[in-house]
Amino acid sequence: MGKILSSIAFIISIFALSACRGPDPNPELKDPIYLDLVSDYKALEGAIKNAEKEIESQKKLIKSLPPRDPSRRQQIYALYSQEKKLLQLKQQAEYLKIRQERRKEHVRKVYPQYYEQNKPWPDENEVAEYKKLKELRSAPKSWDERIRNLKLSETNEAPKAKKN
């Protein structure tokens, strides 16, 4: 009985030690930039579906209004605005889809180099740079909003002690 257990333990240890640690076949699934692009794309798909529903309801509302109704013109203008917004959302979704594909290609090209050199994957500098650029892109473009946010952050800081 003891020989059987020791031989089984020996075989298991041989398998554990000889099991090769190969490169990941899908490194993009560990890449936070790629995953962020995927989540943004999925969120955008939901927004597109909601915008399409709004447009359909707006069209039904316009059809139900009498021809000379004063609010008809406003509703048509609102429909035009919603269609324009939908077009922008679709363009942004197409951009994100292309960006995902390119990122996937890039990761599959660069990951083997990192693996061969035993460097950590993903590169923290690249991820930090991506996050900073994303934050800057989503920052308010209006000067008034920037000043208001700056004033809010100043008031939230702890008061500094006065020097005597």
N, C-alpha and C positions, 0 to 999 in steps of 0.2 A: 504494500500500500504506500509506504514511504517513497519507494523508488518511482512509482507511478506519479505521485504528486510532484516530486522533484523534477521528473522528466517533463511533465506538463508545464511547470514553472519555467524550466529551461527553454522550452519551445516558445512559450509566450514572450520571454525576455528576448529571444532571438528575433522574433517578429517585431517587437517594440523597438529594438535597436536598429534593425535593418530596414524598417519602414522609412522610405525616403520622404523627405520633406520637399516637395516640388513647388514650383511657382503656382500661384492661384490662377485657374483658367478664366475667371471672371473678376479681374481686379477692380473694375469700375463699380462693383457692388460694395466695395470698401472705401471708395473715393467720396468724401463729403461734398465735393463740388458737383459731381455727377448726380448724387442723390438729391442735392438741393435743386438742381435743374429739373429733375424728374418731378419733385414735389411741386415746384412752381408751375410746371406744365399741367399737372393734374388739377391744380387749383384754377388755372386759367381755363381749362376745359369746362369746369363747373360754372365759371362766370360766363362763358360763351353760351352754355345751355340756358342759363337764367336770362341772358340778354335776348336770346331768340324767343323765349316764352313771353317776355315783355313786349317785344315787337309784334308778336301775334295778337296779344291782347289789345295793343294799341291800334292795330289794323281793324280789329273787330269793333272797337269803340268808334273809330272814324266812320266805318260803314253804317253804324247804328245812328249816327247823327244826321239830322236833316241837312239838305244841301246849303242852306243859307244860315246855318247856326254860327253865331259869332265865335264860339269856342273851337270851331272846326279848324280854323287856320292855326290856332295854337297847338291843337292836337297833331296836325300835320307836321308842324315844326318840331314838336317833341318826337314824333316818329322819325323824322330825318336825323335828329340828334342821336337817337338810340341806334339807328342803322349805322351811323358814322362811328359810334362807340363800338358796335359789333365788328365792324371792319377792322378797327384798330386792335381789338382783342384777337381776331383771327390772325392778323399780321404778327402780333406778338407771340402767339402760339406757334406759328410757323418758324419764327426766329428761334424760339426755345427748342423746338424739335431739331432744327439744324445744329444748334449749339450742343444739344445732348449727343448727337451722332459724332460731332467733331471731338467732343470731350472723351467719348468712349474710344475713339480711334487713338487719341493722344495717350490715354491711360494705358491702352494695350501696347502702345509702342514704347512708352517710358518705363512701365512697371518692370519688365525683365531686366533693364539696366539697374534699377534699384535693388532688385532681388539678387543679381550677380554680385553687387558691391556690398550686400548686407546692410543697406541703408534702410531706415524706417520708412514705411509707406503708410499713408500718403505724406508728402512733403508739407510740414507745418507752415513753412514760409509761404508757399503757394496758397494754402488754404486761408491763411491770415490775410494775404493780399486780396484774395477773392472776396472775403467777407467785408473788408474795408471798402473795396470798390462798390460792392452791392449796397453798403450803407450810404455811400456818397451819392449813388445814383438815385436812391429812394429819399434822399434828404430834400426838404422843401426848397424850391427854387426861388420863392418869394423872399425878399429881404425882410419884410415885416414879420414873417413867421420865424425867420432865423433870430431876429432881435428878441421876439417874444420868448422863444425857447431859451435863448441865452439868459434873459432876465429871470425866467423860471428856475433855471439851473443855479443861478447865483443866489436866489432866495432860499433854495433847498440846502445850500451848503451850511455847514456848521459855523457859527460865529467865531471869528478869530479873537484870541485873547489880546488885550491892549498891552503894549509895552509901557512901563512906567519910566 
